[in-house]
């Protein structure tokens, strides 16, 4: 299950507005390290990939974990470039798609919300899990109907 449009918008606002806050920096780095498939909306996915690629620091070794350029002028420049030149983000991205970047999502966005966002990013819907369990149970309950008399391997 991927983030819906509202969760995705709030996540992008969080990344682009609280990057200077030392408290949020590690969480933002963790979010940038997540796979882009967790963002459901295709336009928001393009914005997320743009931020992910532009904020990635140079690595000298392939085995090193990714590091990010967060805080300061470089991060602000990447966000401003996305806001004022949306065609650089991706095809079909308009200024309305990136207008919310850099705007703080509000005081209700805290660590509990961030934990919920991670669950939504990776979590599978409970309904699908219940359907899988039901289908497994019905498969287990079906009796074996092979006739032993017609089976040539049985003597």
Number of C-alpha atoms within 10 A of each C-alpha: 14 21 23 15 15 9 19 21 19 20 22 24 20 23 26 25 17 19 22 15 11 11 10 16 17 14 17 20 20 14 20 21 15 14 13 19 15 19 26 17 16 13 19 22 19 18 23 22 19 17 20 20 12 16 19 16 13 10 12 7 7 7 7 8 9 14 15 22 16 23 15 10 10 13 19 17 11 15 22 16 14 23 21 13 14 20 14 13 21 15 10 11 19 16 14 9 16 23 14 17 21 19 15 16 20 10 6 8 13 12 11 9 14 17 12 12 20 16 14 18 23 15 14 12 11 9 9 10 11 11 11 11 12 12 12 11 11 9 10 10 9 8 7 7 6 8 7 10 9 8 9 7 7 7 6
